[in-house]
Amino acid sequence: MVDVPPPPATASWKKSSTSGGSGGACVEVARIHEHVWVRDSKNPRGPALGFTHDEWAVFLVVVQRGEFECPGVSA
């Protein structure tokens, strides 16, 4: 695991395009320089997870493969 500094206060956050009518259950992503941060859109002052671009790329590949899906649970 790589130590990633906290996102700057000036970070520009983008809400997930799939948030739709999910009742606010969304994530937001900010990309600044060599880091990517992810946070809960319902708690913008709460913690954010930080990733390097390489870590984020691996995470996206794993999600696209469906490796985090739970049998019997609909999204």
N, CA, C and O atoms as a Tripos MOL2 file, in Angstrom:
@<TRIPOS>MOLECULE
protein
  300   299    75     0     0
PROTEIN
NO_CHARGES

@<TRIPOS>ATOM
      1 N           0.8500   -1.1810    0.0000 N.3       1 MET1
      2 CA          0.0000    0.0000    0.0000 C.3       1 MET1
      3 C           0.8900    1.2370    0.0000 C.2       1 MET1
      4 O           1.9040    1.2870    0.6960 O.2       1 MET1
      5 N           0.5020    2.2170   -0.7770 N.am      2 VAL2
      6 CA          1.2510    3.4580   -0.9070 C.3       2 VAL2
      7 C           0.5830    4.5250   -0.0540 C.2       2 VAL2
      8 O          -0.6440    4.6300   -0.0380 O.2       2 VAL2
      9 N           1.3760    5.3160    0.6540 N.am      3 ASP3
     10 CA          0.8370    6.4050    1.4650 C.3       3 ASP3
     11 C           0.4740    7.5680    0.5450 C.2       3 ASP3
     12 O           1.3460    8.1510   -0.1010 O.2       3 ASP3
     13 N          -0.8110    7.9010    0.4880 N.am      4 VAL4
     14 CA         -1.3050    8.9730   -0.3790 C.3       4 VAL4
     15 C          -1.7490   10.1340    0.5060 C.2       4 VAL4
     16 O          -2.5070    9.9270    1.4520 O.2       4 VAL4
     17 N          -1.2880   11.3580    0.2140 N.am      5 PRO5
     18 CA         -1.6870   12.4960    1.0310 C.3       5 PRO5
     19 C          -3.1820   12.7720    0.8950 C.2       5 PRO5
     20 O          -3.7950   12.3490   -0.0850 O.2       5 PRO5
     21 N          -3.7800   13.4730    1.8570 N.am      6 PRO6
     22 CA         -5.2140   13.7810    1.7590 C.3       6 PRO6
     23 C          -5.4920   14.7010    0.5660 C.2       6 PRO6
     24 O          -4.6070   15.4300    0.1200 O.2       6 PRO6
     25 N          -6.7200   14.6630    0.0580 N.am      7 PRO7
     26 CA         -7.0320   15.5380   -1.0800 C.3       7 PRO7
     27 C          -7.0150   16.9980   -0.6570 C.2       7 PRO7
     28 O          -7.3970   17.3250    0.4670 O.2       7 PRO7
     29 N          -6.5770   17.8740   -1.5450 N.am      8 PRO8
     30 CA         -6.5800   19.2920   -1.2190 C.3       8 PRO8
     31 C          -7.9990   19.8330   -1.1230 C.2       8 PRO8
     32 O          -8.9160   19.2930   -1.7420 O.2       8 PRO8
     33 N          -8.1800   20.8830   -0.3580 N.am      9 ALA9
     34 CA         -9.5000   21.4950   -0.1840 C.3       9 ALA9
     35 C         -10.0730   21.9870   -1.5090 C.2       9 ALA9
     36 O         -11.2880   22.1280   -1.6490 O.2       9 ALA9
     37 N          -9.2100   22.2470   -2.4720 N.am     10 THR10
     38 CA         -9.6460   22.7610   -3.7690 C.3      10 THR10
     39 C          -9.9890   21.6470   -4.7630 C.2      10 THR10
     40 O         -10.2620   21.9260   -5.9310 O.2      10 THR10
     41 N          -9.9780   20.3980   -4.3130 N.am     11 ALA11
     42 CA        -10.2510   19.2770   -5.2160 C.3      11 ALA11
     43 C         -11.6250   19.4290   -5.8580 C.2      11 ALA11
     44 O         -12.5850   19.8380   -5.2040 O.2      11 ALA11
     45 N         -11.7070   19.0990   -7.1230 N.am     12 SER12
     46 CA        -12.9680   19.1350   -7.8680 C.3      12 SER12
     47 C         -13.4960   17.7050   -7.9360 C.2      12 SER12
     48 O         -12.8960   16.8440   -8.5790 O.2      12 SER12
     49 N         -14.6240   17.4580   -7.2690 N.am     13 TRP13
     50 CA        -15.1870   16.1160   -7.1560 C.3      13 TRP13
     51 C         -16.2260   15.8870   -8.2420 C.2      13 TRP13
     52 O         -17.0040   16.7850   -8.5620 O.2      13 TRP13
     53 N         -16.2400   14.6830   -8.8120 N.am     14 LYS14
     54 CA        -17.2180   14.3040   -9.8370 C.3      14 LYS14
     55 C         -18.0310   13.1270   -9.3050 C.2      14 LYS14
     56 O         -17.4810   12.0980   -8.9110 O.2      14 LYS14
     57 N         -19.3590   13.3010   -9.3010 N.am     15 LYS15
     58 CA        -20.2560   12.2510   -8.8110 C.3      15 LYS15
     59 C         -20.4170   11.1630   -9.8720 C.2      15 LYS15
     60 O         -20.3970   11.4410  -11.0710 O.2      15 LYS15
     61 N         -20.5740    9.9430   -9.4200 N.am     16 SER16
     62 CA        -20.7710    8.8100  -10.3130 C.3      16 SER16
     63 C         -21.9380    9.0590  -11.2580 C.2      16 SER16
     64 O         -22.9890    9.5440  -10.8400 O.2      16 SER16
     65 N         -21.7540    8.7290  -12.5210 N.am     17 SER17
     66 CA        -22.8160    8.9130  -13.5090 C.3      17 SER17
     67 C         -23.9320    7.8930  -13.3350 C.2      17 SER17
     68 O         -25.0060    8.0560  -13.9140 O.2      17 SER17
     69 N         -23.7030    6.8570  -12.5570 N.am     18 THR18
     70 CA        -24.7290    5.8330  -12.3370 C.3      18 THR18
     71 C         -25.5150    6.0770  -11.0600 C.2      18 THR18
     72 O         -26.2580    5.2000  -10.6180 O.2      18 THR18
     73 N         -25.3660    7.2570  -10.4570 N.am     19 SER19
     74 CA        -26.0490    7.5300   -9.1960 C.3      19 SER19
     75 C         -27.5610    7.5720   -9.3660 C.2      19 SER19
     76 O         -28.2900    7.0950   -8.4960 O.2      19 SER19
     77 N         -28.0430    8.1300  -10.4630 N.am     20 GLY20
     78 CA        -29.4690    8.1430  -10.7810 C.3      20 GLY20
     79 C         -30.3740    8.3520   -9.5900 C.2      20 GLY20
     80 O         -30.2170    9.3250   -8.8520 O.2      20 GLY20
     81 N         -31.3230    7.4480   -9.3930 N.am     21 GLY21
     82 CA        -32.2810    7.5390   -8.2960 C.3      21 GLY21
     83 C         -31.9100    6.6370   -7.1430 C.2      21 GLY21
     84 O         -32.7800    5.9850   -6.5660 O.2      21 GLY21
     85 N         -30.6510    6.5860   -6.7970 N.am     22 SER22
     86 CA        -30.1940    5.6600   -5.7600 C.3      22 SER22
     87 C         -30.3940    6.1940   -4.3490 C.2      22 SER22
     88 O         -29.9030    5.5980   -3.3910 O.2      22 SER22
     89 N         -31.1000    7.2980   -4.2040 N.am     23 GLY23
     90 CA        -31.3280    7.8460   -2.8750 C.3      23 GLY23
     91 C         -30.0740    8.4140   -2.2460 C.2      23 GLY23
     92 O         -29.9510    8.4590   -1.0210 O.2      23 GLY23
     93 N         -29.1380    8.8470   -3.0810 N.am     24 GLY24
     94 CA        -27.9270    9.4630   -2.5670 C.3      24 GLY24
     95 C         -26.8030    8.4860   -2.2800 C.2      24 GLY24
     96 O         -25.7530    8.9010   -1.7890 O.2      24 GLY24
     97 N         -26.9800    7.2080   -2.5660 N.am     25 ALA25
     98 CA        -25.9270    6.2200   -2.3180 C.3      25 ALA25
     99 C         -24.9400    6.2490   -3.4810 C.2      25 ALA25
    100 O         -24.9960    5.4010   -4.3710 O.2      25 ALA25
    101 N         -24.0450    7.2200   -3.4690 N.am     26 CYS26
    102 CA        -23.1250    7.4220   -4.5860 C.3      26 CYS26
    103 C         -21.7050    7.6430   -4.0900 C.2      26 CYS26
    104 O         -21.4590    7.8820   -2.9070 O.2      26 CYS26
    105 N         -20.7980    7.5570   -5.0210 N.am     27 VAL27
    106 CA        -19.4230    7.9100   -4.7320 C.3      27 VAL27
    107 C         -19.0360    9.0900   -5.6080 C.2      27 VAL27
    108 O         -19.6300    9.3310   -6.6590 O.2      27 VAL27
    109 N         -18.0250    9.8190   -5.1510 N.am     28 GLU28
    110 CA        -17.4510   10.9160   -5.9200 C.3      28 GLU28
    111 C         -15.9590   10.6430   -6.0540 C.2      28 GLU28
    112 O         -15.3330   10.0560   -5.1710 O.2      28 GLU28
    113 N         -15.4070   11.0820   -7.1810 N.am     29 VAL29
    114 CA        -13.9970   10.8590   -7.4660 C.3      29 VAL29
    115 C         -13.3460   12.1970   -7.7920 C.2      29 VAL29
    116 O         -13.9300   13.0320   -8.4830 O.2      29 VAL29
    117 N         -12.1320   12.3920   -7.2870 N.am     30 ALA30
    118 CA        -11.3340   13.5770   -7.6210 C.3      30 ALA30
    119 C          -9.9710   13.0930   -8.0990 C.2      30 ALA30
    120 O          -9.3550   12.2330   -7.4700 O.2      30 ALA30
    121 N          -9.5060   13.6460   -9.2080 N.am     31 ARG31
    122 CA         -8.1820   13.3080   -9.7470 C.3      31 ARG31
    123 C          -7.3350   14.5680   -9.7440 C.2      31 ARG31
    124 O          -7.6580   15.5530  -10.4080 O.2      31 ARG31
    125 N          -6.2590   14.5210   -8.9970 N.am     32 ILE32
    126 CA         -5.3450   15.6650   -8.9640 C.3      32 ILE32
    127 C          -3.9270   15.1330   -9.0180 C.2      32 ILE32
    128 O          -3.5070   14.3380   -8.1770 O.2      32 ILE32
    129 N          -3.2060   15.5850  -10.0180 N.am     33 HIS33
    130 CA         -1.8180   15.1760  -10.2430 C.3      33 HIS33
    131 C          -1.7120   13.6530  -10.3050 C.2      33 HIS33
    132 O          -2.3520   13.0290  -11.1510 O.2      33 HIS33
    133 N          -0.9280   13.0570   -9.4390 N.am     34 GLU34
    134 CA         -0.6950   11.6090   -9.5180 C.3      34 GLU34
    135 C          -1.6010   10.7930   -8.6050 C.2      34 GLU34
    136 O          -1.3360    9.6110   -8.3850 O.2      34 GLU34
    137 N          -2.6620   11.3920   -8.0690 N.am     35 HIS35
    138 CA         -3.5360   10.6680   -7.1480 C.3      35 HIS35
    139 C          -5.0060   10.7300   -7.5480 C.2      35 HIS35
    140 O          -5.4500   11.6450   -8.2420 O.2      35 HIS35
    141 N          -5.7450    9.7210   -7.0860 N.am     36 VAL36
    142 CA         -7.1890    9.6510   -7.2800 C.3      36 VAL36
    143 C          -7.8030    9.4400   -5.8990 C.2      36 VAL36
    144 O          -7.3610    8.5720   -5.1470 O.2      36 VAL36
    145 N          -8.8190   10.2330   -5.5650 N.am     37 TRP37
    146 CA         -9.5000   10.0860   -4.2750 C.3      37 TRP37
    147 C         -10.9490    9.7040   -4.5160 C.2      37 TRP37
    148 O         -11.5580   10.1110   -5.5050 O.2      37 TRP37
    149 N         -11.4930    8.9140   -3.5970 N.am     38 VAL38
    150 CA        -12.8790    8.4630   -3.6710 C.3      38 VAL38
    151 C         -13.5260    8.7370   -2.3140 C.2      38 VAL38
    152 O         -12.9310    8.4670   -1.2700 O.2      38 VAL38
    153 N         -14.7510    9.2760   -2.3350 N.am     39 ARG39
    154 CA        -15.4620    9.5450   -1.0800 C.3      39 ARG39
    155 C         -16.9490    9.2720   -1.2420 C.2      39 ARG39
    156 O         -17.4480    9.1430   -2.3600 O.2      39 ARG39
    157 N         -17.6400    9.1860   -0.1360 N.am     40 ASP40
    158 CA        -19.0870    9.0060   -0.0960 C.3      40 ASP40
    159 C         -19.7240   10.3660   -0.3430 C.2      40 ASP40
    160 O         -19.4460   11.3220    0.3810 O.2      40 ASP40
    161 N         -20.5720   10.4600   -1.3530 N.am     41 SER41
    162 CA        -21.1690   11.7510   -1.6920 C.3      41 SER41
    163 C         -22.1040   12.2770   -0.6020 C.2      41 SER41
    164 O         -22.3670   13.4780   -0.5360 O.2      41 SER41
    165 N         -22.6040   11.3840    0.2490 N.am     42 LYS42
    166 CA        -23.4830   11.8250    1.3440 C.3      42 LYS42
    167 C         -22.6890   12.4280    2.4960 C.2      42 LYS42
    168 O         -23.2620   13.0800    3.3690 O.2      42 LYS42
    169 N         -21.3850   12.2180    2.5050 N.am     43 ASN43
    170 CA        -20.5430   12.7000    3.5960 C.3      43 ASN43
    171 C         -19.2910   13.3750    3.0200 C.2      43 ASN43
    172 O         -18.1830   12.8670    3.1940 O.2      43 ASN43
    173 N         -19.4600   14.5150    2.3370 N.am     44 PRO44
    174 CA        -18.3240   15.1360    1.6630 C.3      44 PRO44
    175 C         -17.2170   15.6240    2.6020 C.2      44 PRO44
    176 O         -16.0860   15.8260    2.1620 O.2      44 PRO44
    177 N         -17.5190   15.8130    3.8600 N.am     45 ARG45
    178 CA        -16.4770   16.2360    4.8080 C.3      45 ARG45
    179 C         -15.8380   15.0360    5.5220 C.2      45 ARG45
    180 O         -14.9400   15.1920    6.3500 O.2      45 ARG45
    181 N         -16.3210   13.8470    5.1800 N.am     46 GLY46
    182 CA        -15.8000   12.6230    5.7840 C.3      46 GLY46
    183 C         -14.5050   12.1810    5.1190 C.2      46 GLY46
    184 O         -13.9120   12.9250    4.3380 O.2      46 GLY46
    185 N         -14.0750   10.9810    5.4290 N.am     47 PRO47
    186 CA        -12.8030   10.4840    4.8920 C.3      47 PRO47
    187 C         -12.8840   10.1960    3.3930 C.2      47 PRO47
    188 O         -13.9590    9.9560    2.8450 O.2      47 PRO47
    189 N         -11.7360   10.2260    2.7590 N.am     48 ALA48
    190 CA        -11.6100    9.8730    1.3470 C.3      48 ALA48
    191 C         -10.5090    8.8330    1.2170 C.2      48 ALA48
    192 O          -9.4790    8.9180    1.8860 O.2      48 ALA48
    193 N         -10.7320    7.8620    0.3620 N.am     49 LEU49
    194 CA         -9.7090    6.8590    0.0890 C.3      49 LEU49
    195 C          -8.8080    7.3810   -1.0190 C.2      49 LEU49
    196 O          -9.2900    7.8810   -2.0350 O.2      49 LEU49
    197 N          -7.5120    7.2640   -0.8260 N.am     50 GLY50
    198 CA         -6.5610    7.7480   -1.8180 C.3      50 GLY50
    199 C          -5.8540    6.6170   -2.5330 C.2      50 GLY50
    200 O          -5.4760    5.6180   -1.9220 O.2      50 GLY50
    201 N          -5.6800    6.7820   -3.8300 N.am     51 PHE51
    202 CA         -5.0260    5.7850   -4.6720 C.3      51 PHE51
    203 C          -4.0210    6.4680   -5.5920 C.2      51 PHE51
    204 O          -4.1760    7.6380   -5.9440 O.2      51 PHE51
    205 N          -2.9860    5.7190   -5.9760 N.am     52 THR52
    206 CA         -2.1460    6.1700   -7.0860 C.3      52 THR52
    207 C          -2.9170    5.8350   -8.3630 C.2      52 THR52
    208 O          -3.8890    5.0810   -8.3230 O.2      52 THR52
    209 N          -2.4880    6.3890   -9.4840 N.am     53 HIS53
    210 CA         -3.1800    6.0850  -10.7400 C.3      53 HIS53
    211 C          -3.0640    4.5960  -11.0790 C.2      53 HIS53
    212 O          -4.0090    4.0160  -11.6130 O.2      53 HIS53
    213 N          -1.9270    3.9740  -10.7800 N.am     54 ASP54
    214 CA         -1.7670    2.5410  -11.0460 C.3      54 ASP54
    215 C          -2.7300    1.7160  -10.1980 C.2      54 ASP54
    216 O          -3.3550    0.7840  -10.7040 O.2      54 ASP54
    217 N          -2.8530    2.0480   -8.9180 N.am     55 GLU55
    218 CA         -3.7850    1.3300   -8.0410 C.3      55 GLU55
    219 C          -5.2200    1.4900   -8.5350 C.2      55 GLU55
    220 O          -5.9850    0.5260   -8.5500 O.2      55 GLU55
    221 N          -5.5810    2.6930   -8.9330 N.am     56 TRP56
    222 CA         -6.9350    2.9720   -9.4110 C.3      56 TRP56
    223 C          -7.2280    2.1790  -10.6850 C.2      56 TRP56
    224 O          -8.3240    1.6400  -10.8400 O.2      56 TRP56
    225 N          -6.2670    2.1050  -11.5870 N.am     57 ALA57
    226 CA         -6.4540    1.3590  -12.8310 C.3      57 ALA57
    227 C          -6.7090   -0.1200  -12.5460 C.2      57 ALA57
    228 O          -7.5790   -0.7300  -13.1680 O.2      57 ALA57
    229 N          -5.9560   -0.7000  -11.6120 N.am     58 VAL58
    230 CA         -6.1590   -2.1010  -11.2440 C.3      58 VAL58
    231 C          -7.5400   -2.2790  -10.6240 C.2      58 VAL58
    232 O          -8.2380   -3.2410  -10.9470 O.2      58 VAL58
    233 N          -7.9460   -1.3710   -9.7400 N.am     59 PHE59
    234 CA         -9.2650   -1.4460   -9.1110 C.3      59 PHE59
    235 C         -10.3720   -1.4480  -10.1700 C.2      59 PHE59
    236 O         -11.3000   -2.2530  -10.0870 O.2      59 PHE59
    237 N         -10.2850   -0.5640  -11.1570 N.am     60 LEU60
    238 CA        -11.3120   -0.4830  -12.1980 C.3      60 LEU60
    239 C         -11.3890   -1.7700  -13.0160 C.2      60 LEU60
    240 O         -12.4830   -2.2170  -13.3600 O.2      60 LEU60
    241 N         -10.2430   -2.3690  -13.3290 N.am     61 VAL61
    242 CA        -10.2360   -3.6320  -14.0730 C.3      61 VAL61
    243 C         -10.9340   -4.7220  -13.2750 C.2      61 VAL61
    244 O         -11.7290   -5.4800  -13.8310 O.2      61 VAL61
    245 N         -10.6490   -4.8110  -11.9830 N.am     62 VAL62
    246 CA        -11.2470   -5.8330  -11.1290 C.3      62 VAL62
    247 C         -12.7650   -5.6250  -11.0280 C.2      62 VAL62
    248 O         -13.5240   -6.5940  -11.0600 O.2      62 VAL62
    249 N         -13.2030   -4.3810  -10.9070 N.am     63 VAL63
    250 CA        -14.6420   -4.0900  -10.8500 C.3      63 VAL63
    251 C         -15.3060   -4.4880  -12.1650 C.2      63 VAL63
    252 O         -16.3720   -5.1050  -12.1560 O.2      63 VAL63
    253 N         -14.6910   -4.1430  -13.2910 N.am     64 GLN64
    254 CA        -15.2680   -4.4640  -14.5930 C.3      64 GLN64
    255 C         -15.3630   -5.9710  -14.8130 C.2      64 GLN64
    256 O         -16.2470   -6.4310  -15.5360 O.2      64 GLN64
    257 N         -14.4840   -6.7340  -14.2130 N.am     65 ARG65
    258 CA        -14.5360   -8.1980  -14.3050 C.3      65 ARG65
    259 C         -15.6450   -8.7880  -13.4300 C.2      65 ARG65
    260 O         -15.9800   -9.9650  -13.5610 O.2      65 ARG65
    261 N         -16.2060   -7.9820  -12.5480 N.am     66 GLY66
    262 CA        -17.2620   -8.4460  -11.6660 C.3      66 GLY66
    263 C         -16.7640   -9.1830  -10.4400 C.2      66 GLY66
    264 O         -17.5190   -9.9320   -9.8190 O.2      66 GLY66
    265 N         -15.5110   -8.9830  -10.0840 N.am     67 GLU67
    266 CA        -14.9260   -9.7210   -8.9650 C.3      67 GLU67
    267 C         -15.4420   -9.2810   -7.6010 C.2      67 GLU67
    268 O         -15.1800   -9.9580   -6.6070 O.2      67 GLU67
    269 N         -16.1730   -8.1620   -7.5220 N.am     68 PHE68
    270 CA        -16.7170   -7.7100   -6.2470 C.3      68 PHE68
    271 C         -18.2080   -7.9790   -6.1210 C.2      68 PHE68
    272 O         -18.8240   -7.6150   -5.1190 O.2      68 PHE68
    273 N         -18.7860   -8.6080   -7.1250 N.am     69 GLU69
    274 CA        -20.2280   -8.8750   -7.0760 C.3      69 GLU69
    275 C         -20.5390   -9.9920   -6.0860 C.2      69 GLU69
    276 O         -19.8010  -10.9710   -5.9770 O.2      69 GLU69
    277 N         -21.6380   -9.8270   -5.3750 N.am     70 CYS70
    278 CA        -22.0690  -10.8180   -4.3920 C.3      70 CYS70
    279 C         -23.2430  -11.6040   -4.9710 C.2      70 CYS70
    280 O         -24.2290  -11.0030   -5.3980 O.2      70 CYS70
    281 N         -23.1590  -12.9250   -4.9940 N.am     71 PRO71
    282 CA        -24.2810  -13.7230   -5.5080 C.3      71 PRO71
    283 C         -25.5670  -13.4360   -4.7260 C.2      71 PRO71
    284 O         -25.5500  -13.3770   -3.4960 O.2      71 PRO71
    285 N         -26.6570  -13.2640   -5.4300 N.am     72 GLY72
    286 CA        -27.9420  -13.0370   -4.7940 C.3      72 GLY72
    287 C         -28.2150  -11.6100   -4.3690 C.2      72 GLY72
    288 O         -29.2790  -11.3260   -3.8190 O.2      72 GLY72
    289 N         -27.2740  -10.6990   -4.6140 N.am     73 VAL73
    290 CA        -27.4600   -9.2930   -4.2440 C.3      73 VAL73
    291 C         -27.5210   -8.4840   -5.5350 C.2      73 VAL73
    292 O         -26.5970   -8.5220   -6.3480 O.2      73 VAL73
    293 N         -28.6200   -7.7520   -5.7130 N.am     74 SER74
    294 CA        -28.7440   -6.9190   -6.9130 C.3      74 SER74
    295 C         -28.2340   -5.5300   -6.6220 C.2      74 SER74
    296 O         -28.3830   -5.0220   -5.5100 O.2      74 SER74
    297 N         -27.6300   -4.9120   -7.6280 N.am     75 ALA75
    298 CA        -27.0510   -3.5820   -7.4660 C.3      75 ALA75
    299 C         -28.1120   -2.5140   -7.4980 C.2      75 ALA75
    300 O         -27.8000   -1.3300   -7.3750 O.2      75 ALA75
@<TRIPOS>BOND
     1     1     2 1
     2     2     3 1
     3     3     4 2
     4     3     5 am
     5     5     6 1
     6     6     7 1
     7     7     8 2
     8     7     9 am
     9     9    10 1
    10    10    11 1
    11    11    12 2
    12    11    13 am
    13    13    14 1
    14    14    15 1
    15    15    16 2
    16    15    17 am
    17    17    18 1
    18    18    19 1
    19    19    20 2
    20    19    21 am
    21    21    22 1
    22    22    23 1
    23    23    24 2
    24    23    25 am
    25    25    26 1
    26    26    27 1
    27    27    28 2
    28    27    29 am
    29    29    30 1
    30    30    31 1
    31    31    32 2
    32    31    33 am
    33    33    34 1
    34    34    35 1
    35    35    36 2
    36    35    37 am
    37    37    38 1
    38    38    39 1
    39    39    40 2
    40    39    41 am
    41    41    42 1
    42    42    43 1
    43    43    44 2
    44    43    45 am
    45    45    46 1
    46    46    47 1
    47    47    48 2
    48    47    49 am
    49    49    50 1
    50    50    51 1
    51    51    52 2
    52    51    53 am
    53    53    54 1
    54    54    55 1
    55    55    56 2
    56    55    57 am
    57    57    58 1
    58    58    59 1
    59    59    60 2
    60    59    61 am
    61    61    62 1
    62    62    63 1
    63    63    64 2
    64    63    65 am
    65    65    66 1
    66    66    67 1
    67    67    68 2
    68    67    69 am
    69    69    70 1
    70    70    71 1
    71    71    72 2
    72    71    73 am
    73    73    74 1
    74    74    75 1
    75    75    76 2
    76    75    77 am
    77    77    78 1
    78    78    79 1
    79    79    80 2
    80    79    81 am
    81    81    82 1
    82    82    83 1
    83    83    84 2
    84    83    85 am
    85    85    86 1
    86    86    87 1
    87    87    88 2
    88    87    89 am
    89    89    90 1
    90    90    91 1
    91    91    92 2
    92    91    93 am
    93    93    94 1
    94    94    95 1
    95    95    96 2
    96    95    97 am
    97    97    98 1
    98    98    99 1
    99    99   100 2
   100    99   101 am
   101   101   102 1
   102   102   103 1
   103   103   104 2
   104   103   105 am
   105   105   106 1
   106   106   107 1
   107   107   108 2
   108   107   109 am
   109   109   110 1
   110   110   111 1
   111   111   112 2
   112   111   113 am
   113   113   114 1
   114   114   115 1
   115   115   116 2
   116   115   117 am
   117   117   118 1
   118   118   119 1
   119   119   120 2
   120   119   121 am
   121   121   122 1
   122   122   123 1
   123   123   124 2
   124   123   125 am
   125   125   126 1
   126   126   127 1
   127   127   128 2
   128   127   129 am
   129   129   130 1
   130   130   131 1
   131   131   132 2
   132   131   133 am
   133   133   134 1
   134   134   135 1
   135   135   136 2
   136   135   137 am
   137   137   138 1
   138   138   139 1
   139   139   140 2
   140   139   141 am
   141   141   142 1
   142   142   143 1
   143   143   144 2
   144   143   145 am
   145   145   146 1
   146   146   147 1
   147   147   148 2
   148   147   149 am
   149   149   150 1
   150   150   151 1
   151   151   152 2
   152   151   153 am
   153   153   154 1
   154   154   155 1
   155   155   156 2
   156   155   157 am
   157   157   158 1
   158   158   159 1
   159   159   160 2
   160   159   161 am
   161   161   162 1
   162   162   163 1
   163   163   164 2
   164   163   165 am
   165   165   166 1
   166   166   167 1
   167   167   168 2
   168   167   169 am
   169   169   170 1
   170   170   171 1
   171   171   172 2
   172   171   173 am
   173   173   174 1
   174   174   175 1
   175   175   176 2
   176   175   177 am
   177   177   178 1
   178   178   179 1
   179   179   180 2
   180   179   181 am
   181   181   182 1
   182   182   183 1
   183   183   184 2
   184   183   185 am
   185   185   186 1
   186   186   187 1
   187   187   188 2
   188   187   189 am
   189   189   190 1
   190   190   191 1
   191   191   192 2
   192   191   193 am
   193   193   194 1
   194   194   195 1
   195   195   196 2
   196   195   197 am
   197   197   198 1
   198   198   199 1
   199   199   200 2
   200   199   201 am
   201   201   202 1
   202   202   203 1
   203   203   204 2
   204   203   205 am
   205   205   206 1
   206   206   207 1
   207   207   208 2
   208   207   209 am
   209   209   210 1
   210   210   211 1
   211   211   212 2
   212   211   213 am
   213   213   214 1
   214   214   215 1
   215   215   216 2
   216   215   217 am
   217   217   218 1
   218   218   219 1
   219   219   220 2
   220   219   221 am
   221   221   222 1
   222   222   223 1
   223   223   224 2
   224   223   225 am
   225   225   226 1
   226   226   227 1
   227   227   228 2
   228   227   229 am
   229   229   230 1
   230   230   231 1
   231   231   232 2
   232   231   233 am
   233   233   234 1
   234   234   235 1
   235   235   236 2
   236   235   237 am
   237   237   238 1
   238   238   239 1
   239   239   240 2
   240   239   241 am
   241   241   242 1
   242   242   243 1
   243   243   244 2
   244   243   245 am
   245   245   246 1
   246   246   247 1
   247   247   248 2
   248   247   249 am
   249   249   250 1
   250   250   251 1
   251   251   252 2
   252   251   253 am
   253   253   254 1
   254   254   255 1
   255   255   256 2
   256   255   257 am
   257   257   258 1
   258   258   259 1
   259   259   260 2
   260   259   261 am
   261   261   262 1
   262   262   263 1
   263   263   264 2
   264   263   265 am
   265   265   266 1
   266   266   267 1
   267   267   268 2
   268   267   269 am
   269   269   270 1
   270   270   271 1
   271   271   272 2
   272   271   273 am
   273   273   274 1
   274   274   275 1
   275   275   276 2
   276   275   277 am
   277   277   278 1
   278   278   279 1
   279   279   280 2
   280   279   281 am
   281   281   282 1
   282   282   283 1
   283   283   284 2
   284   283   285 am
   285   285   286 1
   286   286   287 1
   287   287   288 2
   288   287   289 am
   289   289   290 1
   290   290   291 1
   291   291   292 2
   292   291   293 am
   293   293   294 1
   294   294   295 1
   295   295   296 2
   296   295   297 am
   297   297   298 1
   298   298   299 1
   299   299   300 2
@<TRIPOS>SUBSTRUCTURE
     1 MET1         2 RESIDUE 1 A MET
     2 VAL2         6 RESIDUE 1 A VAL
     3 ASP3        10 RESIDUE 1 A ASP
     4 VAL4        14 RESIDUE 1 A VAL
     5 PRO5        18 RESIDUE 1 A PRO
     6 PRO6        22 RESIDUE 1 A PRO
     7 PRO7        26 RESIDUE 1 A PRO
     8 PRO8        30 RESIDUE 1 A PRO
     9 ALA9        34 RESIDUE 1 A ALA
    10 THR10       38 RESIDUE 1 A THR
    11 ALA11       42 RESIDUE 1 A ALA
    12 SER12       46 RESIDUE 1 A SER
    13 TRP13       50 RESIDUE 1 A TRP
    14 LYS14       54 RESIDUE 1 A LYS
    15 LYS15       58 RESIDUE 1 A LYS
    16 SER16       62 RESIDUE 1 A SER
    17 SER17       66 RESIDUE 1 A SER
    18 THR18       70 RESIDUE 1 A THR
    19 SER19       74 RESIDUE 1 A SER
    20 GLY20       78 RESIDUE 1 A GLY
    21 GLY21       82 RESIDUE 1 A GLY
    22 SER22       86 RESIDUE 1 A SER
    23 GLY23       90 RESIDUE 1 A GLY
    24 GLY24       94 RESIDUE 1 A GLY
    25 ALA25       98 RESIDUE 1 A ALA
    26 CYS26      102 RESIDUE 1 A CYS
    27 VAL27      106 RESIDUE 1 A VAL
    28 GLU28      110 RESIDUE 1 A GLU
    29 VAL29      114 RESIDUE 1 A VAL
    30 ALA30      118 RESIDUE 1 A ALA
    31 ARG31      122 RESIDUE 1 A ARG
    32 ILE32      126 RESIDUE 1 A ILE
    33 HIS33      130 RESIDUE 1 A HIS
    34 GLU34      134 RESIDUE 1 A GLU
    35 HIS35      138 RESIDUE 1 A HIS
    36 VAL36      142 RESIDUE 1 A VAL
    37 TRP37      146 RESIDUE 1 A TRP
    38 VAL38      150 RESIDUE 1 A VAL
    39 ARG39      154 RESIDUE 1 A ARG
    40 ASP40      158 RESIDUE 1 A ASP
    41 SER41      162 RESIDUE 1 A SER
    42 LYS42      166 RESIDUE 1 A LYS
    43 ASN43      170 RESIDUE 1 A ASN
    44 PRO44      174 RESIDUE 1 A PRO
    45 ARG45      178 RESIDUE 1 A ARG
    46 GLY46      182 RESIDUE 1 A GLY
    47 PRO47      186 RESIDUE 1 A PRO
    48 ALA48      190 RESIDUE 1 A ALA
    49 LEU49      194 RESIDUE 1 A LEU
    50 GLY50      198 RESIDUE 1 A GLY
    51 PHE51      202 RESIDUE 1 A PHE
    52 THR52      206 RESIDUE 1 A THR
    53 HIS53      210 RESIDUE 1 A HIS
    54 ASP54      214 RESIDUE 1 A ASP
    55 GLU55      218 RESIDUE 1 A GLU
    56 TRP56      222 RESIDUE 1 A TRP
    57 ALA57      226 RESIDUE 1 A ALA
    58 VAL58      230 RESIDUE 1 A VAL
    59 PHE59      234 RESIDUE 1 A PHE
    60 LEU60      238 RESIDUE 1 A LEU
    61 VAL61      242 RESIDUE 1 A VAL
    62 VAL62      246 RESIDUE 1 A VAL
    63 VAL63      250 RESIDUE 1 A VAL
    64 GLN64      254 RESIDUE 1 A GLN
    65 ARG65      258 RESIDUE 1 A ARG
    66 GLY66      262 RESIDUE 1 A GLY
    67 GLU67      266 RESIDUE 1 A GLU
    68 PHE68      270 RESIDUE 1 A PHE
    69 GLU69      274 RESIDUE 1 A GLU
    70 CYS70      278 RESIDUE 1 A CYS
    71 PRO71      282 RESIDUE 1 A PRO
    72 GLY72      286 RESIDUE 1 A GLY
    73 VAL73      290 RESIDUE 1 A VAL
    74 SER74      294 RESIDUE 1 A SER
    75 ALA75      298 RESIDUE 1 A ALA
